[in-house]
């Protein structure tokens, strides 16, 4: 990546194709997300991430609690979107740091064992998921 950064500073236009979205976020001034041969999004990394104006909360639960946890979380007004990946539940919400304790209390009342929880701001992976409907896998 060092040589690419040097060329970029010299004003050289570089076209790069990559599945490594963290690398793209770091290197690209502008990018296009292409799905099945069609451009579905174009802009700077920050412009595209701002199109998802929500924090992402990821909550891990034991497999036997996933369905019940999904039902509880989907009923909350503060939760804008819910998706599931194995034992992980992903939520889109405003003000994630304020909302997370409330959601954890609700799950505790429901006797749901939470194994992990995390808050993150939107990434290019989140943009890719939103624009294409699926996650980018290696």
Residue pairs with C-beta under 8 A, 6 or more apart in sequence:
1 23
1 26
1 27
4 14
4 16
4 27
5 27
7 14
8 14
8 27
8 29
14 27
16 24
16 27
16 28
18 24
19 136
19 138
21 123
21 124
21 125
21 128
21 136
22 123
22 124
24 31
24 45
24 124
25 45
25 123
25 124
28 44
28 45
29 44
30 42
30 43
30 44
31 42
31 43
31 44
31 45
31 48
31 124
32 39
32 41
32 42
33 39
33 40
33 41
33 42
33 48
33 127
33 128
33 131
33 132
34 40
35 131
35 132
40 131
40 132
41 48
41 51
41 127
41 131
45 124
48 124
48 127
49 121
49 122
49 123
49 124
49 126
49 127
51 127
51 130
52 92
52 122
52 126
52 127
52 130
53 94
53 122
54 80
54 81
54 92
54 93
54 94
54 96
54 122
55 92
55 93
55 94
55 95
55 96
55 97
55 99
55 119
55 120
55 121
55 122
56 90
56 91
56 92
56 96
56 119
56 120
56 121
56 122
56 126
57 90
57 91
57 92
57 93
57 96
57 99
57 100
57 103
57 117
57 118
57 119
58 88
58 89
58 90
58 91
58 116
58 117
58 118
58 119
58 120
59 69
59 73
59 88
59 89
59 91
59 103
59 104
59 107
59 114
59 116
59 117
60 87
60 88
60 89
60 114
60 115
60 116
60 117
61 69
61 87
61 89
61 107
61 112
61 113
61 114
61 115
62 87
62 112
62 113
62 115
63 87
65 112
65 113
66 84
66 87
66 89
68 110
68 112
69 89
69 107
69 110
69 112
70 82
70 84
70 89
72 106
72 107
72 110
72 112
73 79
73 82
73 89
73 91
73 103
73 106
73 107
74 82
76 102
76 103
76 106
78 93
78 94
78 99
78 102
78 103
79 91
79 92
79 93
79 99
79 103
80 91
80 92
80 93
80 94
81 91
81 92
82 89
82 90
82 91
82 92
83 89
83 90
84 90
85 135
87 115
88 116
91 103
93 99
96 119
97 119
100 117
100 119
104 114
104 117
107 114
108 114
125 135
125 136
128 135
128 136
129 135
